[in-house]
Amino acid sequence: MEKIFRLNPVLEALHSSAARINKILIEKGNHSRKVGEIVRLARERNIPCVFVPQSKLDQQVPGHQGVLALLSVKPFVSVEEILVKAKNPFLVLLDEVEDPQNLGAIIRSAEGAGAHGLIIPARRSAGMTEAVLSVSAGAAEYLPVTRVTNLAQTMDELKKRGLWLVGAEGGGKEYWHQFDYTIPVGIVLGSEGRGLRRLVREKCDKVLSIPLFGHLRSLNVASAAAIFFFEVVRQRMEREKMNNPGLKIV
């Protein structure tokens, strides 16, 4: 992850590369004019600001000027940019998945399954770091990613655009394959410990589960994601073969 820790370069990044900034760490008690301008611009652009003790900044970047901007190694795109290129959208929405290993693994599975894009919230989510790109094994280079301020609101907008949203959560009586994934769809996955938040769950058109028969009560979110993603693949391949009987799919 790229780090910028001088005042003027951070201000320049806010003007020219705001879509790449994951978050900005601000030294507590620093009330300088430029720091105030950085906070104002960040809030206007929905970039999280985290106020931390000076010692935390000292540990990360000695010689800082009271700020540290953490930039994504991959630029984000808009939801509209993803949808305009998708004939039959297949999106992945992550509700506060914070582990970079899980995010990287989900990206790898989503790209392999032909997903058109990934949506993550701006806060309480792993960013597009070098660790995430490494785990994705190159898939992050091909899968468009968008970052949104309010995931529940984005879900409402997607539903207005004709997408059906399927939440993945353990313990339900309806299973992951009991849905028609040949239509425009978004798979919604919750955080590692809490699962789907209440409002996000309520915005889903369906909440489906994967039955478990061993001693464990839940799957890792990346493992569950892959099962859902490749059910989308299976159904869409079956539909394609039905519509084109002579088509050979390899």
C-alpha positions as CSV (number, residue, x, y, z in Angstrom):
1,M,0.0,0.0,0.0
2,E,1.4,3.4,-0.9
3,K,1.8,5.9,2.0
4,I,1.8,9.7,1.8
5,F,2.7,11.5,5.0
6,R,3.6,15.1,4.0
7,L,0.8,17.7,4.1
8,N,1.0,19.1,0.5
9,P,1.3,15.7,-1.2
10,V,-1.8,14.5,0.8
11,L,-3.7,17.6,-0.3
12,E,-2.7,16.9,-3.9
13,A,-3.8,13.3,-3.7
14,L,-7.2,14.4,-2.4
15,H,-7.6,16.6,-5.4
16,S,-6.2,14.3,-8.1
17,S,-6.4,10.7,-6.8
18,A,-9.1,10.6,-4.2
19,A,-10.6,7.4,-5.5
20,R,-7.4,5.6,-4.5
21,I,-7.3,6.7,-0.9
22,N,-8.4,4.0,1.5
23,K,-8.3,6.2,4.6
24,I,-6.3,9.0,6.3
25,L,-4.8,8.8,9.7
26,I,-4.8,12.2,11.5
27,E,-2.7,13.1,14.6
28,K,-5.0,13.9,17.5
29,G,-4.8,17.5,18.7
30,N,-3.3,18.7,15.4
31,H,-5.4,21.8,14.5
32,S,-3.2,23.3,11.8
33,R,-4.9,24.9,8.8
34,K,-3.7,22.4,6.3
35,V,-4.8,19.4,8.5
36,G,-8.2,21.0,8.8
37,E,-8.3,21.4,5.0
38,I,-7.4,17.7,4.6
39,V,-10.2,16.6,7.0
40,R,-12.7,18.8,5.1
41,L,-11.7,17.4,1.7
42,A,-11.7,13.9,2.9
43,R,-15.2,14.1,4.3
44,E,-16.5,15.7,1.1
45,R,-15.1,12.7,-0.8
46,N,-16.4,10.1,1.8
47,I,-12.8,9.1,2.7
48,P,-12.6,7.8,6.3
49,C,-10.4,9.9,8.7
50,V,-9.1,8.2,11.8
51,F,-7.7,10.3,14.6
52,V,-4.7,8.6,16.3
53,P,-2.0,9.4,18.9
54,Q,1.2,10.9,17.5
55,S,3.0,7.8,18.6
56,K,1.1,5.6,16.2
57,L,2.1,7.8,13.3
58,D,5.7,7.9,14.6
59,Q,5.8,4.1,14.4
60,Q,4.6,3.9,10.9
61,V,6.3,6.9,9.3
62,P,8.9,8.8,11.2
63,G,9.1,12.4,10.0
64,H,5.4,12.7,9.3
65,Q,3.6,16.0,9.4
66,G,0.6,14.9,11.4
67,V,-1.1,12.9,8.6
68,L,-0.8,9.6,6.8
69,A,-2.8,8.8,3.7
70,L,-3.0,5.1,2.8
71,L,-3.6,4.6,-0.9
72,S,-5.0,1.6,-2.6
73,V,-2.6,-0.1,-5.1
74,K,-5.6,-0.5,-7.4
75,P,-8.0,2.4,-8.4
76,F,-11.7,2.0,-7.6
77,V,-14.4,2.4,-10.2
78,S,-18.0,3.4,-9.9
79,V,-21.0,1.1,-9.7
80,E,-22.2,2.6,-13.0
81,E,-19.0,1.7,-14.7
82,I,-19.4,-1.9,-13.7
83,L,-23.1,-2.1,-14.7
84,V,-22.7,-0.5,-18.1
85,K,-20.3,-3.3,-19.2
86,A,-22.5,-6.1,-17.9
87,K,-25.2,-7.6,-20.1
88,N,-26.5,-9.9,-17.3
89,P,-24.9,-8.5,-14.1
90,F,-23.3,-10.8,-11.6
91,L,-22.0,-8.7,-8.7
92,V,-20.4,-9.5,-5.3
93,L,-21.2,-7.3,-2.3
94,L,-19.1,-7.6,0.9
95,D,-20.5,-6.4,4.2
96,E,-17.5,-5.5,6.3
97,V,-15.1,-8.3,5.4
98,E,-12.0,-7.1,7.2
99,D,-9.4,-9.9,6.7
100,P,-7.1,-9.2,3.7
101,Q,-6.7,-12.9,3.2
102,N,-10.4,-13.5,2.9
103,L,-10.8,-10.5,0.6
104,G,-8.1,-11.7,-1.7
105,A,-9.5,-15.2,-1.8
106,I,-13.0,-13.9,-2.6
107,I,-11.6,-11.7,-5.4
108,R,-9.9,-14.8,-6.9
109,S,-13.0,-16.9,-6.8
110,A,-15.2,-14.1,-8.1
111,E,-13.0,-13.3,-11.0
112,G,-12.7,-17.1,-11.8
113,A,-16.5,-17.3,-11.8
114,G,-16.9,-14.4,-14.2
115,A,-18.3,-11.9,-11.7
116,H,-18.6,-8.4,-13.3
117,G,-17.5,-6.5,-10.2
118,L,-17.1,-6.3,-6.4
119,I,-18.6,-3.7,-4.0
120,I,-17.1,-3.0,-0.6
121,P,-18.0,-0.4,2.0
122,A,-15.6,2.5,2.6
123,R,-15.5,1.8,6.4
124,R,-14.7,-1.4,8.3
125,S,-13.5,-3.3,5.3
126,A,-10.2,-4.5,4.1
127,G,-8.7,-2.2,1.5
128,M,-7.1,-3.0,-1.8
129,T,-3.6,-3.6,-0.4
130,E,-0.6,-5.4,-1.7
131,A,-1.5,-8.3,0.6
132,V,-5.0,-8.6,-1.0
133,L,-3.5,-8.5,-4.5
134,S,-1.0,-11.2,-3.6
135,V,-3.7,-13.6,-2.2
136,S,-5.9,-12.9,-5.3
137,A,-3.0,-14.3,-7.4
138,G,-3.5,-11.7,-10.1
139,A,-7.3,-11.8,-10.2
140,A,-7.5,-8.3,-8.7
141,E,-6.0,-6.9,-11.9
142,Y,-9.1,-8.0,-13.8
143,L,-12.0,-7.7,-11.4
144,P,-13.4,-4.1,-11.1
145,V,-13.9,-3.0,-7.5
146,T,-16.0,-0.1,-6.3
147,R,-16.1,1.4,-2.8
148,V,-19.4,2.9,-1.5
149,T,-20.3,5.0,1.6
150,N,-23.5,3.2,2.4
151,L,-23.9,-0.4,1.4
152,A,-27.6,-0.7,2.2
153,Q,-28.3,2.4,0.1
154,T,-26.3,0.9,-2.8
155,M,-28.4,-2.3,-2.5
156,D,-31.6,-0.2,-2.9
157,E,-30.1,1.4,-6.1
158,L,-29.1,-2.0,-7.5
159,K,-32.6,-3.4,-6.9
160,K,-34.0,-0.4,-8.8
161,R,-31.7,-1.4,-11.7
162,G,-33.2,-4.9,-11.8
163,L,-30.7,-6.9,-9.7
164,W,-31.9,-9.5,-7.2
165,L,-29.8,-9.7,-4.1
166,V,-29.0,-13.0,-2.4
167,G,-27.5,-13.0,1.1
168,A,-25.3,-15.9,2.3
169,E,-25.9,-16.8,6.0
170,G,-25.7,-20.0,7.9
171,G,-28.5,-21.8,9.7
172,G,-31.3,-21.1,7.2
173,K,-33.8,-23.7,5.9
174,E,-33.4,-22.6,2.2
175,Y,-30.1,-23.6,0.5
176,W,-27.7,-21.8,-1.7
177,H,-28.9,-23.6,-4.9
178,Q,-32.6,-22.8,-4.4
179,F,-32.5,-19.6,-6.5
180,D,-32.5,-18.7,-10.2
181,Y,-29.1,-17.2,-10.7
182,T,-29.6,-16.8,-14.4
183,I,-31.1,-13.4,-13.8
184,P,-29.2,-10.2,-12.8
185,V,-27.9,-11.0,-9.3
186,G,-25.7,-9.8,-6.5
187,I,-24.3,-12.2,-3.9
188,V,-24.0,-10.5,-0.5
189,L,-21.5,-11.9,2.1
190,G,-21.1,-10.8,5.7
191,S,-18.1,-10.2,7.9
192,E,-16.0,-13.0,9.4
193,G,-17.4,-12.8,12.9
194,R,-20.8,-11.1,12.7
195,G,-22.2,-12.2,9.3
196,L,-24.7,-9.9,7.6
197,R,-25.7,-6.8,9.5
198,R,-29.5,-6.6,10.2
199,L,-30.2,-3.8,7.7
200,V,-28.1,-5.4,5.0
201,R,-29.9,-8.8,5.6
202,E,-33.3,-7.0,5.3
203,K,-32.3,-5.5,2.0
204,C,-31.7,-9.0,0.5
205,D,-34.4,-10.5,-1.6
206,K,-33.4,-14.0,-0.3
207,V,-31.1,-15.2,2.4
208,L,-29.7,-18.7,1.7
209,S,-27.4,-21.1,3.6
210,I,-25.0,-24.0,3.0
211,P,-25.8,-27.0,5.2
212,L,-23.0,-28.4,7.3
213,F,-22.8,-32.0,8.6
214,G,-19.6,-31.9,10.6
215,H,-18.8,-30.4,14.0
216,L,-18.2,-26.8,12.7
217,R,-21.1,-24.4,12.7
218,S,-20.0,-22.2,9.9
219,L,-17.7,-21.9,6.8
220,N,-15.0,-19.4,6.3
221,V,-16.6,-16.5,4.3
222,A,-14.2,-17.1,1.3
223,S,-15.1,-20.8,1.2
224,A,-18.9,-20.0,1.3
225,A,-18.4,-17.3,-1.4
226,A,-16.9,-19.8,-3.8
227,I,-19.8,-22.2,-3.3
228,F,-22.3,-19.5,-4.2
229,F,-20.3,-18.1,-7.1
230,F,-19.9,-21.4,-8.9
231,E,-23.6,-22.2,-8.5
232,V,-24.1,-19.0,-10.5
233,V,-21.7,-20.4,-13.1
234,R,-23.4,-23.8,-13.1
235,Q,-26.9,-22.4,-13.6
236,R,-25.8,-19.9,-16.3
237,M,-23.9,-22.6,-18.2
238,E,-27.0,-24.9,-18.1
239,R,-29.2,-22.1,-19.3
240,E,-26.8,-21.3,-22.1
241,K,-26.8,-25.0,-23.3
242,M,-30.6,-25.1,-23.2
243,N,-30.8,-21.9,-25.3
244,N,-28.1,-23.1,-27.7
245,P,-28.3,-26.9,-27.9
246,G,-25.3,-27.2,-30.3
247,L,-23.1,-25.0,-28.2
248,K,-20.0,-26.7,-26.8
249,I,-18.8,-25.2,-23.5
250,V,-15.3,-26.1,-22.4
